[in-house]
Amino acid sequence: MSYLKYVRICYVLLLLISCVVLNGCMKGQDSPATETNHTLSLQNDVKTISYSKMLDVLVQKLRIVNDENKDSDIRQNKLEEFTQELNLLLNEPESVEMKDGELVEKFDNNLTILTKSFHLKSGQLNVRIVNYRAPKTLTGTIGDKYTFIQWWSSKQLVHAQMIEDGGPELTTDFVVRDSDQGIQLWLGGHVSIYHPDPVFVDLWELSGQKWTQKSIDVGKMKLPDAWELNKDMNEPVILENRQHDSMSIEVLDHGDGFLINSDDSEQNLIIEFSKSGEVRIDSEYSIASNTHGEPQSYELTREKYSKNGNVIKYPQITKLKDIAKQKSLNQILKTDALEGLQNYADSNSGVHVEIDYEIKRQTERFLSVQYTGIHYVEDAAYPTHMFYTTNLDMKQASRIRLRDLVKVEKPFIELIKSGKITAVQPEQQGLIGDFTKDDLMQLLANADVTKGSLAEVEMESFSYLTNDSLGMSVPMAHVVGDHAEYEIHFAQIPENIRQNEELWSELSSVEDQSVSTVGGEKLDTDQYEIEESQSFQTTLEGFGKVRFVSTYGYPEGFRKFFFFLLDDQGHILYPFPNFYGNREWVARYGGVEAVAFKDVNKDGLKDVIIIADVDNGIHGPGRVDEFPIADIYFQKKNKTFTTLPALDETLNDQGHNQTIQDVVQYVSKQRINVN
């Protein structure tokens, strides 16, 4: 028995040993799929460790950039490395797995990040905007900003691009949309970290796997008086509140634009983007604003016609005591507004029409409405810009046409050809000279009368009224804008040309008289040579509408810059103080590079910024090549202008003199009081 028991035990042990050996062999013969999965797992672990290390290295570099105790050269080098490597990191698929808050926290809250998902024709697109602002202790300015776009359709297709590496603009919100041009990205945000906060809107377009910045045509954008548009640059568009209120910007609910708010809720702006890529401004403040400060017995509301993708906005009168008169006037307004649709499109034409309006004059007697917009034919190379008007006699409940105000005869045409009129867009000033007297006579004699056929419509002219001028629009070739507007002061229209004394008595009662009487002498054009390309019609507080002229004079034989304000007859209203660049340098001929009229120090008075090229006047050994000099003339309450030499010196020594935006950005952080 004991022997059999011993044999059984040995047999069981042998079986157990066999099972262990067999199991080990089977483990050594795992399937290729199992082996591959194991290898990929190891590779992913290595890649994760690599990404994690990249992230940690970047964080350490950022801390060196922010460390004010470090040498500035070291910090600058680390800043360059940080921005370049952050762009590389954002191209890694692992980066999209981290939520916005996680990334922000990882970088010690030095980044601002916003991610959105959009459903486009090609499928879902995720977009993340990353902002980083370098410390001003390193850059010497209010802080250079760096903006990155990261986008992906799936975690295997992640791309990133640094799109901005200078200036103070900081993106706070954005919109992605399909358009006729492709996928577009609209960025919106603040220009400065200081109050008040100008805002910007910037357009980018995706081509292949790269975003390209596109310009926005600001020439057709109309703003109410409370707002200012920076036209010094098309990319981006900068909007500012003239009342110096702080501002905010947010995306509209329908996602095709931005709502811009100021502290005053009645001064909100909507900036929208149409299917054809045009930009338009909408503002309830602009239609309710009273351009003359007179008490009004009526109000205006905004109405919208929308059908088959065509949109026309127009005003309607409310709260007028005479209900019958109100109904009649509103019918005129609606009929005239919809002419823009009837002339260009029907439901089956494939034509897209978008029209908005601006109130040019609103008083008890006069209401002048200006319509602008586009009609866009499917598959056409470009849209056509439209312009037409309605002028109402509120008392008679009737239209006012140009021929009701002036005798469209030879004396009036000669007045226009004499150069007394001013182009609303300065670049169109000389175009009126291309018309013969007979052409102008025929155009203006039929102004404000709709002809009917498309060919006739595109040759229409229109008139409008402002607080101090008579405006006229004439058709132009598409390459120069499709139409051009010119204005002439009421005071410049002689009695023998005027029609209807009753209307003129009320027009003249609100003329701007601020520069109607002038005691100065005429500008001596033998002594001062005018630089026409840098001379402009403008409006300045205390002066009204004036002409700013840039000139060159030759005191002691050296060419210098001189600047003046002139009235319509060329009399000197104001000679500006000596230009900063005149002190040691010689003016280059054609050296005035830029002029801007902006309230730089936010005191409610518009200042004048000038950038001009100078050199030392030597042509040979010892010559100093041309370089820019910037100067700011600050307007004072007593209708004079002054300069701040210490500010001018710092502005130019530190190189903030290349563009108008450079000047404004630098000065925006200064506290300047000249009164």
SULNORLIN-V226712 format. One line per field, one symbol per residue. phi: phi as a letter, one per 30 degrees, with the letter a starting at -180 (. if undefined). psi: psi as a letter, one per 20 degrees, with the letter a starting at -180 (. if undefined). A space follows every 10 residues. Layout:
BEGIN
phi: ???
psi: ???
END
This chain:
BEGIN
phi: .ddddddddd dddddddddd ddddddddce deddddeddd dddddddddd dddedddddd ddddeddddd dddddddddd dddddddddd ddedddddde dddddechid ccbbcbcbcc ddkdbcbbcc cbcddddcdi cdjdcbbbcb bacaddbcbb adcbbliceb dcaabcadbd dkdcbccblc dbdccdcecb bbcbbdbibb cbdcdcdcdc dccdddbbcd cdbdbddccb cddiddbbbb ddediclbcc ccddddcdbc ccbdddjdcb cbaddddcdc dbiddccbbc bccbcbahic bbcadbcbid dddddddddd dddddddded dddcbbdcdi ccbbbbbbdd abbdcbbccc cblbbbdeid dadcdcaabb cccddchbdc ceddcbddbe edddddddjd dbddcedced dddddddddd eddddcdicd dkddddedcd bbbabcdbbc cbcbdbdedc jiabcbbbde ddcdedcdci eddddddddc ddcdbdcbcd ddddddcbcd cddbbbdabb eicidbcdbc bbbbdhicdb cbbbcbddci dddacdeede dddbbcdddi ddcabbcbdd chcicdcbcb bbdbbciccl eidcddadbc bbcddcddic bbcceddedd eddcicbdbe deddddddcc cbbcc
psi: ghghhggggh gggggghggg ggghghhilq qhgggghggh ggghgggggg gggggggggh hhhghioiiq phggggghgg gghghhgghi iphhhiiprg hggghhkkki qppppqppor hjappppppp ppoqphighj ajoqqppqpp qqhriimpqq ppiplrripo pirrppqprh ibpqpoqqaq hqiqqrnqrq pqpqppodkp pppqqpoihj ppqrhiqppo jiqiorppqq phjkqqqqpq qqhijkaqpp qrhoiikqqp orprhjiqpq ppphhhiiqo ijjqpqjrrq rpqppopkip ppqqqqprkp hnhggggggh hggggggihh ghhhqrhjij ppppprrpoh poahhpoppp pqaqpoppjq hqqppqprrp ppohgilrqp rgiihqomag hgghggiiji qppgohijgi hhiiprhhgh ggghhjqjop gfqghhgijq qrrrpahjqp qppqqrqhhj ihrqpqqpqh iioqhihqqn hgghhhghik qojhkhppir rqpoihhpop nhikpqprpp phhbprpppp rprlpkippr qqqqpqahjj qohppqrpph iigirqpqpk iohqpqoqng jljjpprppp pqprajjpmb pippqqqqpq qpopprhjkr qqrnhggggg ghhjkljhrh hggggghhiq opoi.
END
